[in-house]
Amino acid sequence: MGILINETTKEERRLIVEEAIGNISGSCDGCMAGLAEMYEDYIDGKREIRDINMEFRAGYISGEETFRSCCEKN
């Protein structure tokens, strides 16, 4: 099984994300659910996972906030 959108079903993509970051539906502090939101476009077949990761990394390197962890304090 590949990981590209055209090689997977929506359920397979959901499993790929769950396996990569942990159980996305239940976390005692809610952080996994927040992280999983970042990958919803991949799960829905809109954007490849590599593109999401590249955007996140570019924002991290440039100092621009592209994803705010739910674990961060306000």
Jmol script that loads the backbone (N, CA, C; Angstrom):
load data "model"
ATOM      1  N   MET A   1       0.843  -1.187   0.000  1.00  0.00           N
ATOM      2  CA  MET A   1       0.000   0.000   0.000  1.00  0.00           C
ATOM      3  C   MET A   1       0.882   1.242   0.000  1.00  0.00           C
ATOM      4  N   GLY A   2       0.558   2.187  -0.852  1.00  0.00           N
ATOM      5  CA  GLY A   2       1.254   3.463  -0.882  1.00  0.00           C
ATOM      6  C   GLY A   2       0.590   4.450   0.062  1.00  0.00           C
ATOM      7  N   ILE A   3       1.063   5.677   0.024  1.00  0.00           N
ATOM      8  CA  ILE A   3       0.449   6.703   0.857  1.00  0.00           C
ATOM      9  C   ILE A   3      -0.133   7.852   0.033  1.00  0.00           C
ATOM     10  N   LEU A   4       0.077   7.836  -1.274  1.00  0.00           N
ATOM     11  CA  LEU A   4      -0.461   8.894  -2.119  1.00  0.00           C
ATOM     12  C   LEU A   4      -1.980   8.800  -2.190  1.00  0.00           C
ATOM     13  N   ILE A   5      -2.621   9.922  -2.390  1.00  0.00           N
ATOM     14  CA  ILE A   5      -4.075   9.970  -2.429  1.00  0.00           C
ATOM     15  C   ILE A   5      -4.636   9.018  -3.476  1.00  0.00           C
ATOM     16  N   ASN A   6      -4.035   8.989  -4.657  1.00  0.00           N
ATOM     17  CA  ASN A   6      -4.566   8.133  -5.723  1.00  0.00           C
ATOM     18  C   ASN A   6      -4.281   6.652  -5.495  1.00  0.00           C
ATOM     19  N   GLU A   7      -3.536   6.314  -4.455  1.00  0.00           N
ATOM     20  CA  GLU A   7      -3.231   4.925  -4.130  1.00  0.00           C
ATOM     21  C   GLU A   7      -3.990   4.414  -2.903  1.00  0.00           C
ATOM     22  N   THR A   8      -4.804   5.285  -2.293  1.00  0.00           N
ATOM     23  CA  THR A   8      -5.450   4.936  -1.035  1.00  0.00           C
ATOM     24  C   THR A   8      -6.906   5.371  -1.012  1.00  0.00           C
ATOM     25  N   THR A   9      -7.645   4.728  -0.133  1.00  0.00           N
ATOM     26  CA  THR A   9      -9.020   5.154   0.129  1.00  0.00           C
ATOM     27  C   THR A   9      -8.991   6.118   1.309  1.00  0.00           C
ATOM     28  N   LYS A  10     -10.113   6.775   1.542  1.00  0.00           N
ATOM     29  CA  LYS A  10     -10.200   7.695   2.671  1.00  0.00           C
ATOM     30  C   LYS A  10      -9.927   6.963   3.980  1.00  0.00           C
ATOM     31  N   GLU A  11     -10.476   5.785   4.135  1.00  0.00           N
ATOM     32  CA  GLU A  11     -10.262   5.013   5.371  1.00  0.00           C
ATOM     33  C   GLU A  11      -8.785   4.625   5.529  1.00  0.00           C
ATOM     34  N   GLU A  12      -8.135   4.256   4.434  1.00  0.00           N
ATOM     35  CA  GLU A  12      -6.709   3.933   4.502  1.00  0.00           C
ATOM     36  C   GLU A  12      -5.888   5.155   4.902  1.00  0.00           C
ATOM     37  N   ARG A  13      -6.249   6.331   4.366  1.00  0.00           N
ATOM     38  CA  ARG A  13      -5.534   7.562   4.724  1.00  0.00           C
ATOM     39  C   ARG A  13      -5.738   7.892   6.199  1.00  0.00           C
ATOM     40  N   ARG A  14      -6.953   7.673   6.706  1.00  0.00           N
ATOM     41  CA  ARG A  14      -7.222   7.904   8.127  1.00  0.00           C
ATOM     42  C   ARG A  14      -6.345   6.977   8.981  1.00  0.00           C
ATOM     43  N   LEU A  15      -6.225   5.734   8.581  1.00  0.00           N
ATOM     44  CA  LEU A  15      -5.386   4.778   9.313  1.00  0.00           C
ATOM     45  C   LEU A  15      -3.909   5.168   9.256  1.00  0.00           C
ATOM     46  N   ILE A  16      -3.467   5.663   8.107  1.00  0.00           N
ATOM     47  CA  ILE A  16      -2.072   6.109   7.975  1.00  0.00           C
ATOM     48  C   ILE A  16      -1.792   7.231   8.968  1.00  0.00           C
ATOM     49  N   VAL A  17      -2.692   8.209   9.052  1.00  0.00           N
ATOM     50  CA  VAL A  17      -2.515   9.322   9.984  1.00  0.00           C
ATOM     51  C   VAL A  17      -2.575   8.821  11.424  1.00  0.00           C
ATOM     52  N   GLU A  18      -3.536   7.962  11.732  1.00  0.00           N
ATOM     53  CA  GLU A  18      -3.649   7.429  13.092  1.00  0.00           C
ATOM     54  C   GLU A  18      -2.386   6.692  13.510  1.00  0.00           C
ATOM     55  N   GLU A  19      -1.851   5.881  12.613  1.00  0.00           N
ATOM     56  CA  GLU A  19      -0.637   5.128  12.930  1.00  0.00           C
ATOM     57  C   GLU A  19       0.565   6.056  13.092  1.00  0.00           C
ATOM     58  N   ALA A  20       0.590   7.129  12.332  1.00  0.00           N
ATOM     59  CA  ALA A  20       1.728   8.046  12.383  1.00  0.00           C
ATOM     60  C   ALA A  20       1.731   8.908  13.642  1.00  0.00           C
ATOM     61  N   ILE A  21       0.563   9.363  14.080  1.00  0.00           N
ATOM     62  CA  ILE A  21       0.529  10.290  15.216  1.00  0.00           C
ATOM     63  C   ILE A  21      -0.164   9.731  16.438  1.00  0.00           C
ATOM     64  N   GLY A  22      -0.693   8.537  16.347  1.00  0.00           N
ATOM     65  CA  GLY A  22      -1.394   7.950  17.481  1.00  0.00           C
ATOM     66  C   GLY A  22      -2.888   8.008  17.278  1.00  0.00           C
ATOM     67  N   ASN A  23      -3.621   7.579  18.244  1.00  0.00           N
ATOM     68  CA  ASN A  23      -5.074   7.541  18.171  1.00  0.00           C
ATOM     69  C   ASN A  23      -5.625   8.957  18.073  1.00  0.00           C
ATOM     70  N   ILE A  24      -6.174   9.300  16.908  1.00  0.00           N
ATOM     71  CA  ILE A  24      -6.625  10.680  16.697  1.00  0.00           C
ATOM     72  C   ILE A  24      -7.996  10.944  17.290  1.00  0.00           C
ATOM     73  N   SER A  25      -8.708   9.917  17.674  1.00  0.00           N
ATOM     74  CA  SER A  25     -10.056  10.150  18.178  1.00  0.00           C
ATOM     75  C   SER A  25     -10.112  10.282  19.686  1.00  0.00           C
ATOM     76  N   GLY A  26      -9.094   9.891  20.388  1.00  0.00           N
ATOM     77  CA  GLY A  26      -9.163   9.988  21.834  1.00  0.00           C
ATOM     78  C   GLY A  26      -7.808  10.252  22.449  1.00  0.00           C
ATOM     79  N   SER A  27      -7.704  11.369  23.093  1.00  0.00           N
ATOM     80  CA  SER A  27      -6.473  11.725  23.784  1.00  0.00           C
ATOM     81  C   SER A  27      -6.867  12.487  25.035  1.00  0.00           C
ATOM     82  N   CYS A  28      -6.215  12.177  26.130  1.00  0.00           N
ATOM     83  CA  CYS A  28      -6.618  12.774  27.394  1.00  0.00           C
ATOM     84  C   CYS A  28      -6.460  14.287  27.389  1.00  0.00           C
ATOM     85  N   ASP A  29      -5.491  14.820  26.658  1.00  0.00           N
ATOM     86  CA  ASP A  29      -5.303  16.270  26.652  1.00  0.00           C
ATOM     87  C   ASP A  29      -5.781  16.928  25.363  1.00  0.00           C
ATOM     88  N   GLY A  30      -6.270  16.144  24.428  1.00  0.00           N
ATOM     89  CA  GLY A  30      -6.831  16.704  23.207  1.00  0.00           C
ATOM     90  C   GLY A  30      -5.831  17.068  22.137  1.00  0.00           C
ATOM     91  N   CYS A  31      -4.547  16.890  22.375  1.00  0.00           N
ATOM     92  CA  CYS A  31      -3.544  17.313  21.396  1.00  0.00           C
ATOM     93  C   CYS A  31      -3.562  16.488  20.122  1.00  0.00           C
ATOM     94  N   MET A  32      -3.821  15.196  20.225  1.00  0.00           N
ATOM     95  CA  MET A  32      -3.844  14.370  19.017  1.00  0.00           C
ATOM     96  C   MET A  32      -4.955  14.821  18.085  1.00  0.00           C
ATOM     97  N   ALA A  33      -6.088  15.176  18.644  1.00  0.00           N
ATOM     98  CA  ALA A  33      -7.182  15.659  17.801  1.00  0.00           C
ATOM     99  C   ALA A  33      -6.772  16.951  17.100  1.00  0.00           C
ATOM    100  N   GLY A  34      -6.068  17.841  17.786  1.00  0.00           N
ATOM    101  CA  GLY A  34      -5.601  19.080  17.176  1.00  0.00           C
ATOM    102  C   GLY A  34      -4.597  18.825  16.078  1.00  0.00           C
ATOM    103  N   LEU A  35      -3.705  17.892  16.315  1.00  0.00           N
ATOM    104  CA  LEU A  35      -2.715  17.541  15.303  1.00  0.00           C
ATOM    105  C   LEU A  35      -3.387  16.877  14.109  1.00  0.00           C
ATOM    106  N   ALA A  36      -4.369  16.057  14.367  1.00  0.00           N
ATOM    107  CA  ALA A  36      -5.072  15.376  13.286  1.00  0.00           C
ATOM    108  C   ALA A  36      -5.783  16.367  12.371  1.00  0.00           C
ATOM    109  N   GLU A  37      -6.258  17.482  12.915  1.00  0.00           N
ATOM    110  CA  GLU A  37      -6.912  18.498  12.090  1.00  0.00           C
ATOM    111  C   GLU A  37      -5.992  18.986  10.989  1.00  0.00           C
ATOM    112  N   MET A  38      -4.709  19.034  11.272  1.00  0.00           N
ATOM    113  CA  MET A  38      -3.730  19.476  10.284  1.00  0.00           C
ATOM    114  C   MET A  38      -3.738  18.546   9.069  1.00  0.00           C
ATOM    115  N   TYR A  39      -4.090  17.292   9.269  1.00  0.00           N
ATOM    116  CA  TYR A  39      -4.045  16.297   8.202  1.00  0.00           C
ATOM    117  C   TYR A  39      -5.413  15.989   7.593  1.00  0.00           C
ATOM    118  N   GLU A  40      -6.440  16.747   7.945  1.00  0.00           N
ATOM    119  CA  GLU A  40      -7.775  16.495   7.400  1.00  0.00           C
ATOM    120  C   GLU A  40      -7.812  16.615   5.876  1.00  0.00           C
ATOM    121  N   ASP A  41      -7.076  17.577   5.294  1.00  0.00           N
ATOM    122  CA  ASP A  41      -7.055  17.702   3.835  1.00  0.00           C
ATOM    123  C   ASP A  41      -6.499  16.446   3.181  1.00  0.00           C
ATOM    124  N   TYR A  42      -5.517  15.825   3.806  1.00  0.00           N
ATOM    125  CA  TYR A  42      -4.975  14.567   3.280  1.00  0.00           C
ATOM    126  C   TYR A  42      -6.011  13.458   3.395  1.00  0.00           C
ATOM    127  N   ILE A  43      -6.606  13.329   4.559  1.00  0.00           N
ATOM    128  CA  ILE A  43      -7.605  12.285   4.773  1.00  0.00           C
ATOM    129  C   ILE A  43      -8.760  12.448   3.791  1.00  0.00           C
ATOM    130  N   ASP A  44      -9.153  13.690   3.530  1.00  0.00           N
ATOM    131  CA  ASP A  44     -10.259  13.971   2.602  1.00  0.00           C
ATOM    132  C   ASP A  44      -9.846  13.906   1.137  1.00  0.00           C
ATOM    133  N   GLY A  45      -8.566  13.683   0.867  1.00  0.00           N
ATOM    134  CA  GLY A  45      -8.100  13.547  -0.510  1.00  0.00           C
ATOM    135  C   GLY A  45      -7.866  14.855  -1.225  1.00  0.00           C
ATOM    136  N   LYS A  46      -7.682  15.943  -0.476  1.00  0.00           N
ATOM    137  CA  LYS A  46      -7.493  17.266  -1.088  1.00  0.00           C
ATOM    138  C   LYS A  46      -6.032  17.640  -1.288  1.00  0.00           C
ATOM    139  N   ARG A  47      -5.161  17.223  -0.373  1.00  0.00           N
ATOM    140  CA  ARG A  47      -3.734  17.575  -0.439  1.00  0.00           C
ATOM    141  C   ARG A  47      -2.913  16.389   0.010  1.00  0.00           C
ATOM    142  N   GLU A  48      -1.763  16.200  -0.630  1.00  0.00           N
ATOM    143  CA  GLU A  48      -0.862  15.115  -0.244  1.00  0.00           C
ATOM    144  C   GLU A  48      -0.228  15.418   1.106  1.00  0.00           C
ATOM    145  N   ILE A  49       0.088  14.378   1.813  1.00  0.00           N
ATOM    146  CA  ILE A  49       0.662  14.514   3.151  1.00  0.00           C
ATOM    147  C   ILE A  49       2.006  15.247   3.104  1.00  0.00           C
ATOM    148  N   ARG A  50       2.773  15.024   2.057  1.00  0.00           N
ATOM    149  CA  ARG A  50       4.075  15.704   1.950  1.00  0.00           C
ATOM    150  C   ARG A  50       3.903  17.216   1.842  1.00  0.00           C
ATOM    151  N   ASP A  51       2.849  17.665   1.136  1.00  0.00           N
ATOM    152  CA  ASP A  51       2.592  19.093   0.994  1.00  0.00           C
ATOM    153  C   ASP A  51       2.201  19.722   2.332  1.00  0.00           C
ATOM    154  N   ILE A  52       1.405  19.015   3.105  1.00  0.00           N
ATOM    155  CA  ILE A  52       1.022  19.508   4.431  1.00  0.00           C
ATOM    156  C   ILE A  52       2.249  19.608   5.322  1.00  0.00           C
ATOM    157  N   ASN A  53       3.084  18.570   5.294  1.00  0.00           N
ATOM    158  CA  ASN A  53       4.302  18.585   6.110  1.00  0.00           C
ATOM    159  C   ASN A  53       5.260  19.691   5.676  1.00  0.00           C
ATOM    160  N   MET A  54       5.382  19.914   4.372  1.00  0.00           N
ATOM    161  CA  MET A  54       6.274  20.968   3.878  1.00  0.00           C
ATOM    162  C   MET A  54       5.767  22.347   4.311  1.00  0.00           C
ATOM    163  N   GLU A  55       4.464  22.556   4.259  1.00  0.00           N
ATOM    164  CA  GLU A  55       3.898  23.834   4.686  1.00  0.00           C
ATOM    165  C   GLU A  55       4.131  24.058   6.176  1.00  0.00           C
ATOM    166  N   PHE A  56       3.931  23.024   6.960  1.00  0.00           N
ATOM    167  CA  PHE A  56       4.162  23.126   8.401  1.00  0.00           C
ATOM    168  C   PHE A  56       5.627  23.446   8.678  1.00  0.00           C
ATOM    169  N   ARG A  57       6.518  22.734   8.019  1.00  0.00           N
ATOM    170  CA  ARG A  57       7.957  22.937   8.241  1.00  0.00           C
ATOM    171  C   ARG A  57       8.386  24.331   7.801  1.00  0.00           C
ATOM    172  N   ALA A  58       7.873  24.803   6.674  1.00  0.00           N
ATOM    173  CA  ALA A  58       8.224  26.138   6.193  1.00  0.00           C
ATOM    174  C   ALA A  58       7.778  27.199   7.188  1.00  0.00           C
ATOM    175  N   GLY A  59       6.609  27.046   7.753  1.00  0.00           N
ATOM    176  CA  GLY A  59       6.130  27.993   8.753  1.00  0.00           C
ATOM    177  C   GLY A  59       6.954  27.938  10.017  1.00  0.00           C
ATOM    178  N   TYR A  60       7.367  26.744  10.393  1.00  0.00           N
ATOM    179  CA  TYR A  60       8.183  26.569  11.590  1.00  0.00           C
ATOM    180  C   TYR A  60       9.549  27.228  11.402  1.00  0.00           C
ATOM    181  N   ILE A  61      10.169  27.012  10.245  1.00  0.00           N
ATOM    182  CA  ILE A  61      11.498  27.566   9.970  1.00  0.00           C
ATOM    183  C   ILE A  61      11.438  29.084   9.863  1.00  0.00           C
ATOM    184  N   SER A  62      10.386  29.619   9.209  1.00  0.00           N
ATOM    185  CA  SER A  62      10.294  31.068   9.016  1.00  0.00           C
ATOM    186  C   SER A  62       9.792  31.787  10.261  1.00  0.00           C
ATOM    187  N   GLY A  63       9.272  31.032  11.207  1.00  0.00           N
ATOM    188  CA  GLY A  63       8.743  31.634  12.420  1.00  0.00           C
ATOM    189  C   GLY A  63       7.281  32.009  12.318  1.00  0.00           C
ATOM    190  N   GLU A  64       6.674  31.757  11.158  1.00  0.00           N
ATOM    191  CA  GLU A  64       5.251  32.022  11.000  1.00  0.00           C
ATOM    192  C   GLU A  64       4.474  30.852  11.570  1.00  0.00           C
ATOM    193  N   GLU A  65       3.423  31.164  12.261  1.00  0.00           N
ATOM    194  CA  GLU A  65       2.621  30.115  12.879  1.00  0.00           C
ATOM    195  C   GLU A  65       1.629  29.565  11.872  1.00  0.00           C
ATOM    196  N   THR A  66       1.818  28.307  11.430  1.00  0.00           N
ATOM    197  CA  THR A  66       0.882  27.683  10.509  1.00  0.00           C
ATOM    198  C   THR A  66      -0.012  26.691  11.222  1.00  0.00           C
ATOM    199  N   PHE A  67       0.395  26.240  12.389  1.00  0.00           N
ATOM    200  CA  PHE A  67      -0.399  25.294  13.163  1.00  0.00           C
ATOM    201  C   PHE A  67      -0.085  25.545  14.631  1.00  0.00           C
ATOM    202  N   ARG A  68      -1.132  25.794  15.386  1.00  0.00           N
ATOM    203  CA  ARG A  68      -0.948  26.061  16.820  1.00  0.00           C
ATOM    204  C   ARG A  68      -1.399  24.848  17.577  1.00  0.00           C
ATOM    205  N   SER A  69      -0.495  24.267  18.295  1.00  0.00           N
ATOM    206  CA  SER A  69      -0.808  23.095  19.100  1.00  0.00           C
ATOM    207  C   SER A  69      -1.805  23.445  20.183  1.00  0.00           C
ATOM    208  N   CYS A  70      -2.728  22.552  20.431  1.00  0.00           N
ATOM    209  CA  CYS A  70      -3.688  22.783  21.495  1.00  0.00           C
ATOM    210  C   CYS A  70      -3.012  22.697  22.865  1.00  0.00           C
ATOM    211  N   CYS A  71      -1.803  22.193  22.893  1.00  0.00           N
ATOM    212  CA  CYS A  71      -1.072  22.076  24.152  1.00  0.00           C
ATOM    213  C   CYS A  71      -0.431  23.398  24.564  1.00  0.00           C
ATOM    214  N   GLU A  72      -0.312  24.334  23.612  1.00  0.00           N
ATOM    215  CA  GLU A  72       0.299  25.616  23.924  1.00  0.00           C
ATOM    216  C   GLU A  72      -0.636  26.435  24.787  1.00  0.00           C
ATOM    217  N   LYS A  73      -0.086  27.131  25.715  1.00  0.00           N
ATOM    218  CA  LYS A  73      -0.894  27.984  26.593  1.00  0.00           C
ATOM    219  C   LYS A  73      -1.178  29.297  25.892  1.00  0.00           C
ATOM    220  N   ASN A  74      -2.351  29.866  26.142  1.00  0.00           N
ATOM    221  CA  ASN A  74      -2.719  31.164  25.544  1.00  0.00           C
ATOM    222  C   ASN A  74      -1.941  32.284  26.159  1.00  0.00           C
TER     223      ASN A  74
END
end "model"
wireframe off; spacefill off
backbone 0.3
color backbone group
